[in-house]
Every structure is written in C-alpha cells, then in structure tokens.
C-alpha cells in the first residue's frame, strides 16, 4: 500500500480537489469532514501525514492538532494546516499549536503535491 494521507476538510469542493490531486500522484487518501471523525480515522489506521483545515464543525483544527500531538502513536505524524486564514501571525499561531506546516487556501495543484512530498521526506529523515 502507498503513502496514506488523511485529509480533514469540511468543504466538499476543497476536499474533492485535495483528494483528486493527491490520488493522481499515487497517494492513498482517507477523508473526514470534521475533527472528531478525523481523529477516529487517525487512531484506527495511523496515516503517514495529516492535512487539516482549521475551521471545522465540532472541534476545530487547533484542537485536532493538540489531540494528535498528545497521542503516543500519532505525535510524530506530520500535520499540515490548510487554511484560508492569511492574517499576520496566523502561521506562527498554527505552528505553535502543533502543526508542522501551513499551506494557504486555495491550494495550488502545481505546488501542493511538492509541498506535501517535502513534509513526507522530512518525516523519513527523522
């Protein structure tokens, strides 16, 4: 089985684009539409990387990050925020919450997969 990526995203169009682009490059994608179901999927079958929106129904992406990083089996899984937040200081706030990276929406299919591949490469090196 290929590299498994969990995408936690409540917007159907954003989910479809992320899934399409990642699967086109050979990644296996699991999908969750809210934080709770994303955490359940991650615990059931730990992914190689998690991509998470910040604004989610129920628990938000910041809380997802805190819970994933507190879980022994998931704490080293790279966690990437994909968000429309673009205010000064948001990147720092997201990284301080436990995310390993930050990609602004809308995602650019030309750069999205290389960014994800770079995070996966860093994980393999550590």
Secondary structure, DSSP 4 states (H G I P E B T S, - for coil): ---EEEEE-S-HHHHHHHHHHHHHTT-EEEEESSHHHHHHHHHHS--SEEEE-SS-SSS-HHHHHHHHHHSTTTTTSEEEEEES--STTHHHHHHHTT-SEEEESSP-HHHHHHHHHHHHHHHHH-
